[in-house]
């Protein structure tokens, strides 16, 4: 058993070009979950995954329906008595490639440029799924896989995984596991192996302000009818004070303080203010005073308006203006409580010259993983073996609904890592994957599976 990781590593190296071709083929499927016109492409991506599992002779391979897009399940059985069961979570859906004019290559024709593979979804997260699959395949090739590996690949992560919770409840017995591996996070740099132990939660809703019954000519009504765009703009401005703190009543009441130890650890991370300024391309940073940028973006909550829809070039006062509001939440904030807080705030600040409503509210809680768990220790050892340095532990500012749902329904913590880098343009034009880091990631996952034998 001791020699099998090295045999598996050799297998992965020998099959690397074929595995890369498979990733390129997978990335060519425009599986955009937010686009109703792409239902067939979504189905094609799910069937592509199922086919790969069947080729590798996984058992119990199925494409199962949900109220939305399908979920792919498969299982690679341990050789002999299993040391445990790990469930690999992933999502095959991707974000739209807009704006297309900003892409330098076809977003759905994977193109290698130097050490990078460019395509929509190649980093988030088709490349990560293929890395997990390649590591499991390599371990199976040795005939010494020490744990049972279950795969759960969904098609709705990019729209908030609305049907994952019910699916987990329906299939809880089949999905029972000791830990979940989620590679939908990322690394802080190519030479900085990273384990993510915290994710912010999310609450999202649409704030709609209505004025007249219909669009009105601004020449005939400008100055006597309150423009919904103006009213909405005032409401948006009222959501923060001049220092960047969120003004919703009770917004910070439940926020878990950052310990001195965690503050010191975040201060040592190689992502200071200048790194954020350069990555974002802004003159300087903004936000809640008194905290490091790494703290504000991961361990402190935030509220943003990410879209405004209103008006047209026809010189008319619009009947309605709508803002998409998102709140990134931290332990121990509760999405439902902050939804009610937002409603109270709008009620107290909206002028009586317009009406308003909050639509399509949804959310999920934040999550923290025990850094001392067996799965985290096994992953840390694997990353250190490959990168020849201990990993850093990092809290991410983003949200992955699946982590909280898996924890809530299955009672299982997720071990989070990933092999995308800060400059990989996830969700943006020219998304890419750094192939040398991806190769090392596959090797680390092979060692991770090996380490679970004794974890």
C-alpha angles and dihedrals in degrees: 000000000000094000098048099089090059091048089050091048090053090049091052091049093048092050097040098111092049091049090049090052089052091052090050090051092048091049091053091070109092095218099171108167094194094059115080089200090064099062092115091049090051089052090047091054091050092048090047090057092047091050091054091051091050093048088055089049096243113167131237093022110176141159103215128195125238130179085273130015123354129264123221118218128187138155135212108199122222119248108249120340107355119238087213143307127275122190116210111212122200143148127226096195121099140196121261113269096234129176090045093182091068094059117101092197135029105283091218099043107073109229126189114219111179109305093347134086111210123206140109109278095011090118100024094070127305092083090053092050091051090049090055091045092048092051092050092046091050091050091049090051090065094053090232108096102154099197137042109252119205121190124210111182115177132189104215109061093110090059095046101274093267094174100038096090095055090044092053091050092050093049100031095125093051093046097048109136144156095237141354123232113211118182094179091106124076148219128268090227142344090266096039111082106205139201116193113213101169137046129183119238125231142228118184133179144150118248108205123192117193127196124162123014090251139006110292130208106256090217092060100037107021109122097022103057120060107240110232089219090058093045092048091048090055091050091050091050090052092060092079134036123228091273094054098256118141111249101204110126111263093001094140099032096102099034110129110234120244109247120233089245093053091045090055091047092051090047089058094053113110093240109091130162094282091054092054092046091052095045093047095040094225130138092241141338126271136197149076109000125229098045137089115254089246089055095047092050098046116014100033126065124247139194123207139171103222101177139022122192119190146118136003138231092268097100092249134134102240122235092225143019122194131194124194106221123197128187120196107208134201133199121321100014118118118218094214093053093052091046088058090046091054090051092051091048094051091046091055096044105037114103119238090238091080139035125228144190139183115233139188096010115182137149150155134217129258122255140214126194124213104250090204096058121122092247094052091047091051091050093045090053091048094050091047091051092056102035094035091227134079116267123249119238115230140180113217125215095219130085133238109187092197093067093061094040093051090048093047100043104030098027089232129134121223126232106216129204137122142177104238118113132222093257096050093103095231109194090006137090117290096025109188145177124223101229099201089055090046090052091052089047092058089051091049091051090052089054089045092057089048093049092053088069089076102020 
